[in-house]
Each structure stands twice: as structure tokens, then as C-alpha cells.
Amino acid sequence: MATTDRAAEKQRKKDEKAAKRQARIDAMNAKIDARIAKSEERTAEHAQRAEEIKAQGAERQEKLAAQRDARRAELQAAKAAGKAKRETQENKKPTHPLKCMGRLGSHFVSNGQYSSGFTKIPIAGATAEFESGAEKKRVTGTRVITGAVLFGPVGAVAGGALRKNKTKCYVTITFADGNVVIIESPIKDEPKARKFAATVNAAGVYYADRD
């Protein structure tokens, strides 16, 4: 009987130790699970925060881009407005007398007069047109001053004498009194001829406004 009791007591103590050991293992596993769960929760929170930061960054970039586009549009509008204002002011400015002076060969415009040799005509109201020799145009129904080429390669010729000549260019000046002067120049002097025509037109307006 005593032997049976001792065996039972020994088994009981053994079972208690096994139960305590298992309890410690279960407690440790619970702690580990809790730590894992907390780590996963933190990871999820970090991921969510990263997404929020990314979204905020994208929103900020879009906002900055919109601000840049708006600023660029404002600057372009201001630039266009400034350009239009300057052009308006330039158009309102009277032509300076110095811009109403020019020369093409023996032909001069200065002090309100067109002159070539002994010919002098008021420039007020005069208009000029540049023509290339490739454009065959003739003056009809007008009085053309002088019918011969004057002073070599640059001179005044009668409208009826004009022929299609690609090596020449012409400036036709029509004065307020109906007289016409046609100035012939070599095609290589086209820039000068165009500038002279522009000078005649500017002078015609400038001095007409002062009559």
C-alpha cells in the first residue's frame, strides 16, 4: 500500500512539473505572439504613414506644378501686355525728323524735300513703293519726272521705259501733286532701296501732319 502511494505521489509531482513547464512555454509563446502582432501592427502603421506621406507629396507636387503653370501664364500675359503697350506707344510716337532723312544714289530726302539734281519736290503726302525687276509694273496716267537714267546705275526713268529686268529693282515715289519718280537701282542694292522707300513713306506722313 505504501509503495502504491509513493508511486502515485511521484507521478503527481511529475505531472505538476510538466504542467508548470507547459504553462511557462504557453506564456512565452503568448508573449512572442503578442510581440509579433505588435510588430505587424507597427509595420502596417508605417506602411499606412508612408502611403499618406507619398500621397501628400504627390498632392504637393501637383499644387506646385499648378502654381508654376499659373505663374508662367501670368508672366506670359504680362509680357504680351507689355509688348502690346510698347507697340501702342511706339505707334503713337511721332516719327523723328532724323528718320525722315535718307539717300539712294543721287536721290535725297531731307528737311521735308525730295531732291535729285535740280529737282526739288515737297515730300509731304508722298508715298513710295518698292518693286523687284521680276515684277513688271508700269506707271500709267501719271506725270513721270525725267525720262532718262540719272547719274549712272541709280537714276530716275520714265514708267514707259521700264522693262522686266531681274537685275534691277525700283522705288516708285508718288507725290501729293501727282508727280511720280521711278528710281532704278541694281538688285544688289535692294536693302538700300527698301530702306529708302520706307524713309519716303515715313517722311510723307511726318511732314503731312505738320502742314
WOFEN-V573506 format. One record per backbone hydrogen bond with DSSP energy under -1.0 kcal/mol. CO is the residue of the C=O (numbers start at 1). NH is the residue of the N-H. E is the energy in kcal/mol with one decimal. If there is no record, write none. Layout:
# WOFEN-V573506
co:nh:e
CO:NH:E
CO:NH:E
This chain:
# WOFEN-V573506
co:nh:e
1:5:-2.1
2:6:-2.2
3:7:-2.0
4:8:-2.2
5:9:-2.7
6:10:-2.4
7:11:-2.2
8:12:-2.4
9:13:-2.5
10:14:-2.0
11:15:-2.7
12:16:-2.5
13:17:-2.4
14:18:-2.3
15:19:-2.5
16:20:-2.8
17:21:-2.7
18:22:-2.4
19:23:-2.4
20:24:-2.5
21:25:-2.4
22:26:-3.0
23:27:-2.6
24:28:-2.7
25:29:-2.9
26:30:-2.3
27:31:-2.4
28:32:-2.5
29:33:-2.8
30:34:-2.6
31:35:-2.7
32:36:-2.7
33:37:-2.8
34:38:-2.5
35:39:-2.7
36:40:-2.8
37:41:-2.3
38:42:-2.5
39:43:-2.7
40:44:-2.5
41:45:-2.5
42:46:-3.0
43:47:-2.6
44:48:-2.6
45:49:-2.8
46:50:-2.7
47:51:-2.3
48:52:-2.3
49:53:-2.8
50:54:-2.6
51:55:-2.7
52:56:-2.8
53:57:-2.7
54:58:-2.6
55:59:-2.6
56:60:-2.6
57:61:-2.7
58:62:-2.5
59:63:-2.3
60:64:-2.9
61:65:-2.8
62:66:-2.6
63:67:-2.4
64:68:-2.8
65:69:-2.7
66:70:-2.5
67:71:-2.7
68:72:-2.9
69:73:-2.6
70:74:-2.3
71:75:-2.7
72:76:-2.7
73:77:-2.5
74:78:-2.8
75:79:-2.8
76:80:-2.8
77:81:-2.8
78:82:-2.8
79:83:-2.6
80:84:-2.7
81:85:-2.5
82:86:-2.8
83:87:-2.7
84:88:-2.4
85:89:-2.8
86:90:-2.9
87:91:-2.5
88:92:-1.7
89:93:-1.5
96:99:-1.7
97:100:-1.6
102:109:-2.4
104:107:-2.0
107:104:-2.6
108:115:-2.3
109:102:-2.0
110:113:-2.0
112:123:-2.4
113:110:-2.2
114:121:-2.5
115:108:-2.7
116:119:-2.1
119:116:-2.2
121:114:-3.3
123:126:-2.5
127:174:-3.0
129:172:-2.8
131:170:-3.4
132:135:-2.0
143:180:-2.4
155:184:-2.6
158:161:-1.5
159:162:-1.4
165:168:-1.8
167:187:-2.6
168:133:-2.1
169:185:-2.8
170:131:-3.1
171:183:-2.9
172:129:-1.8
173:181:-2.4
174:127:-2.3
175:178:-1.8
179:175:-3.0
180:145:-2.8
181:173:-3.4
182:157:-2.2
183:171:-2.1
184:155:-1.2
185:169:-2.5
186:189:-2.1
187:190:-1.7
189:193:-2.6
190:194:-2.9
191:195:-2.3
192:196:-2.5
193:197:-2.3
194:198:-2.2
195:199:-2.3
196:200:-2.5
197:201:-2.2
198:202:-2.4
199:203:-2.9
200:204:-2.8
201:205:-1.9
202:206:-2.9
203:207:-2.7
204:125:-2.5
204:208:-1.2
205:209:-2.0
208:211:-1.1
